[in-house]
Amino acid sequence: MEIDLSPKLCKKVYGGDGGSYFAWSPAELPMLQEGNIGAAKLALEKCGLALPRYSDSAKVAYVLQGNGVAGIVLPEKEEKVVALKKGDAIALPFGVVTWWYNKEDTDLVVLFMGDTSKAHKTGEFTDFFLTGSNGIFTGFSTEFVSRAWDVDEKTAKSLVENQSAKGIVKLDGSFKMPEPKKEHREGFVYNCEEAPLDVDIKDGGKVVVLNTKNLPLVAEVGLGADLVRLDGKAMCSPGFSCDSALQVTFIVSGSGRVQVVGVDGKRVLETTVKAGHLFIVPRFFVVSKICDPDGMSWFSIITTPNPIFTHLAGKTSVWKALSPQVLEASFKVSPDVEQHFRSKRMNEEIFFPPPN
């Protein structure tokens, strides 16, 4: 498989006084197109509003920074107005209409990753805006708009044409947006930084998994996700997704080294990753990471709602399950070497603290 797997940073697509929208391009990151994956980032400044829109792709949103408010409208349902904070994950199925607002001094930054297999452009999200200079109704004639909304043509023209901004606007500080309701978060939002840990290894790392059990909407999105926080100089076990899923990884903070090995034992990626990088591991390829002294965290989506991984090191690895004779024959080693190998990593699962 000859394809560039090197991690990439996103680039600005549009923006203004209220903030900016960024995306990763399949022209620069070919695995996006190869894997039918899209990735983008929204950064809203104080009083910035991302105008109501829907997308051609199901997504998982993850709040990287700040606090804010989102409006979520599922098809033929009432609007849910939810408070957002760092670490929140939100499943966004097909057909959902959303808006996003930041009333704080700190920028609100939201990551979007999702499946583009049904999108207009493979490897890219296409948003359809309800208002603004590129809103859907700018394409309809005034006659059609006025009849659809049961208003006179003058009112129809003002509704369609008054908002001249594209995608993102900056509101006056005195403008009052809807207040979020605590009960609206239930079933829509799951905070990965406050959730119970699925894995917690001293001096190794921590994992929170997003799946159908803690956020049932991911079943409609068709994606799973996890937040991994690796301690300084720790290692993440070599492993692969054994259910043919792709791993799409965004580095949230810190830095470290990554190696990916594919068919016939060929190392297809060896690089250093840092905050803001996005990279994709192809199906069944094996990936491992060693972080720098300050640690590293990443948020990943996996292209199945309940992913299963096979690890190739640690106490839960396949090596511990295979019989000694198979290991002796396969490695072509003596029983003593096999026993020594088997005795290692007996207490560590998928993260390994730095050597003493």
Secondary structure, DSSP 8 states (H G I E B T S, - for coil): -------B--EEEEEETTEEEEE--TTTSTHHHHTTEEEEEEEE-TTEEEEEEEESSEEEEEEEE-EEEEEEE-TTS--EEEEEETTEEEEE-TT-EEEEEE-SSS-EEEEEEEE-TTSSSTTS--EEESSSTT-GGGSS-HHHHHHHHT--HHHHHHHHHS----SEEE--TT-------GGGGTTTEEETTTS--SEEETTTEEEEEE-TTT-TTHHHHT-EEEEEEE-TT-EEEEEEETTS--EEEEEEEEEEEEEEE-GGG-EEEEEEEETT-EEEE-TT-EEEEEEEEEEEEEEEEESSSS--EEESSSTTSHHHHS-HHHHHHHHT--HHHHHHHHHTTSS--SEE----
